Amino acid sequence: MVLVYSLVAYSVAIALKYAVQIPTINAVTNYFGSVSVGLGIYYGFQTVFFEVGLAYFVAWYVISHGLLERKDAEAYGSALAFWENAVLLGILSLINLTAYWSILSSDTPLAQTVYSQLKANSPGLFASASEALRSVALGSVERVSSIMLHFAWGYLCFMAVILHKKRLFLIALPMGFVDFLVPFASSIGLVVFEAVVFTLAVLSVIVAWYAVKHEKQEL
């Protein structure tokens, strides 16, 4: 059931992100620029309000109705990470890649059309072995960072409700602002970008653990 409730929190958050971005992203990008503080704030606040905010709201609802309890805190944070990394960016991406491979392996006009489109829009799919290895390594680091961040804010939101300590929720909120860095990934370099995000993710887990431990001691 933790997976079910966390799916509600995550899927509604992503749906709201799309609902905001589809009609506004072009206007925001044109006004602030594709590499800008304004665009970073635009992304950051969406994650803060939707992902972290809904993680707290759903936690409050299920706990207040006796559907989950203290022992589910770590699982709740882990489940949020599961839906982001294993399903949205894992299974769905695998399905896309399998479909591409199936189409490209056939000798049809559709295969040539898809190849041309992928070559223009996703050249990384045709990278050399060394380039692909580097991409996979950086992508793996990014997924690990995402897992830690989702776990940290999910755990804090859950424990904020369990312990009746809204300070824990306030600590979790800024963690969602990590998406502020997204527009600067290409300008500072992917290696530096992933290193910064990974560092922030590790710090988030440490802060989450220490903050909850501190609040428990005060009870």
VENFEN-V867933 format. One record per residue. PSI is psi in whole degrees, -180 to 180 (999 if undefined). NEAR is the number of other ideal C-beta (glycine too) atoms within 12 Angstrom. D_LAST is the distance of its C-alpha to the last C-alpha in Angstrom with 1 decimal. Layout:
# VENFEN-V867933
PSI | NEAR | D_LAST
PSI | NEAR | D_LAST
This chain:
# VENFEN-V867933
-26 | 18 | 28.4
-41 | 30 | 26.0
-39 | 22 | 29.2
-49 | 20 | 30.5
-38 | 32 | 27.6
-32 | 42 | 27.2
-40 | 26 | 31.0
-49 | 26 | 30.7
-45 | 41 | 28.3
-46 | 39 | 30.5
-39 | 26 | 33.9
-39 | 24 | 33.3
-45 | 36 | 32.1
-39 | 26 | 35.2
-42 | 20 | 37.4
-37 | 21 | 36.2
-47 | 30 | 36.8
-39 | 17 | 40.3
-33 | 15 | 40.8
-43 | 21 | 40.1
-38 | 22 | 41.9
-47 | 13 | 45.1
-9 | 10 | 46.4
-20 | 19 | 45.0
-40 | 22 | 44.9
-41 | 14 | 48.6
-43 | 15 | 48.5
-45 | 25 | 45.4
-42 | 20 | 47.0
-36 | 13 | 50.3
-48 | 14 | 48.9
-27 | 20 | 46.5
155 | 16 | 48.1
-21 | 21 | 47.0
93 | 17 | 45.5
157 | 20 | 43.7
-39 | 16 | 40.5
-45 | 20 | 41.0
-36 | 31 | 41.1
-43 | 28 | 38.1
-39 | 21 | 36.1
-48 | 31 | 37.6
-43 | 34 | 36.3
-47 | 28 | 32.9
-29 | 25 | 31.9
-43 | 33 | 33.0
-40 | 39 | 30.7
-53 | 30 | 27.8
-44 | 25 | 28.5
-55 | 32 | 29.8
-53 | 44 | 28.2
-42 | 43 | 24.7
-46 | 29 | 24.8
-30 | 35 | 26.0
-39 | 51 | 23.7
-45 | 40 | 20.8
-46 | 26 | 22.9
-40 | 37 | 23.9
-44 | 43 | 20.4
-43 | 26 | 19.4
-51 | 21 | 22.6
-34 | 30 | 22.5
-43 | 28 | 18.9
-22 | 15 | 19.4
10 | 14 | 22.6
23 | 10 | 21.3
-28 | 20 | 23.4
162 | 32 | 20.9
-175 | 20 | 17.6
-41 | 18 | 14.9
-12 | 13 | 17.7
2 | 29 | 19.8
-52 | 35 | 17.8
-38 | 26 | 19.9
-35 | 26 | 23.0
-48 | 46 | 22.5
-41 | 41 | 22.6
-36 | 26 | 25.5
-37 | 37 | 27.4
-41 | 50 | 27.5
-36 | 38 | 29.0
-48 | 29 | 31.4
-34 | 35 | 32.9
-49 | 38 | 33.5
-38 | 28 | 34.9
-36 | 24 | 36.3
-65 | 22 | 37.7
-48 | 28 | 38.4
3 | 25 | 39.5
-77 | 21 | 40.3
-46 | 16 | 42.1
-39 | 17 | 43.6
-38 | 20 | 44.9
-40 | 15 | 46.4
-43 | 15 | 48.2
-46 | 19 | 49.6
-38 | 19 | 50.8
-40 | 14 | 52.4
-43 | 18 | 54.2
-47 | 24 | 55.5
-41 | 17 | 56.7
-42 | 15 | 58.4
-46 | 21 | 60.2
-23 | 23 | 61.2
-6 | 14 | 62.6
152 | 16 | 65.1
77 | 10 | 68.4
161 | 13 | 68.2
-34 | 11 | 68.4
-39 | 17 | 64.7
-42 | 19 | 63.8
-39 | 15 | 65.6
-46 | 15 | 64.0
-40 | 24 | 60.4
-45 | 24 | 61.2
-41 | 16 | 62.4
-43 | 17 | 59.3
-38 | 23 | 56.9
-36 | 17 | 58.9
-40 | 13 | 58.6
-26 | 13 | 55.0
63 | 18 | 53.3
-21 | 16 | 55.4
-23 | 20 | 52.5
-17 | 22 | 53.5
23 | 18 | 56.8
161 | 16 | 55.5
170 | 12 | 56.9
-43 | 10 | 55.2
-41 | 10 | 53.8
-40 | 16 | 52.6
-40 | 16 | 51.0
-42 | 14 | 49.2
-42 | 18 | 47.8
-42 | 23 | 46.7
-40 | 16 | 45.0
-47 | 17 | 43.2
-39 | 25 | 41.8
-37 | 21 | 41.0
-42 | 19 | 39.1
-41 | 26 | 37.0
-41 | 30 | 36.3
-40 | 27 | 35.2
-42 | 23 | 32.8
-44 | 34 | 31.4
-42 | 38 | 31.1
-46 | 32 | 29.3
-42 | 35 | 26.7
-47 | 43 | 26.2
-39 | 43 | 26.0
-46 | 37 | 23.5
-51 | 45 | 21.3
-31 | 51 | 21.2
-43 | 50 | 21.2
-45 | 45 | 18.2
-43 | 46 | 16.3
-43 | 49 | 17.5
-47 | 45 | 16.6
-26 | 42 | 12.9
-38 | 35 | 12.8
-45 | 34 | 13.9
-45 | 31 | 11.9
-4 | 27 | 8.4
43 | 17 | 10.2
96 | 26 | 10.1
-16 | 19 | 13.8
-33 | 19 | 13.7
-37 | 38 | 13.8
-40 | 36 | 16.9
-30 | 21 | 18.4
-35 | 31 | 18.1
-36 | 43 | 19.9
-50 | 29 | 22.7
-19 | 25 | 24.6
-31 | 45 | 24.9
-17 | 38 | 27.3
2 | 27 | 29.5
-27 | 39 | 30.8
-8 | 32 | 33.7
-30 | 28 | 34.9
-16 | 34 | 36.6
-48 | 30 | 38.7
-17 | 26 | 41.8
4 | 25 | 42.0
-46 | 26 | 42.2
-32 | 14 | 46.0
-34 | 17 | 46.4
-8 | 18 | 44.3
139 | 13 | 45.2
-37 | 25 | 43.5
-48 | 18 | 42.7
-43 | 18 | 40.9
-50 | 25 | 39.2
-35 | 29 | 37.8
-42 | 20 | 36.8
-46 | 24 | 34.8
-41 | 34 | 33.1
-43 | 28 | 32.3
-45 | 21 | 30.8
-36 | 28 | 28.6
-44 | 31 | 27.6
-45 | 23 | 26.6
-37 | 23 | 24.6
-43 | 37 | 22.9
-43 | 32 | 21.7
-46 | 19 | 20.5
-43 | 26 | 18.6
-47 | 36 | 17.0
-46 | 25 | 16.0
-42 | 19 | 14.7
-44 | 31 | 12.9
-42 | 34 | 11.0
-42 | 19 | 10.3
-43 | 19 | 9.1
-35 | 24 | 6.7
-39 | 18 | 5.4
-28 | 11 | 5.5
-14 | 13 | 3.8
999 | 12 | 0.0
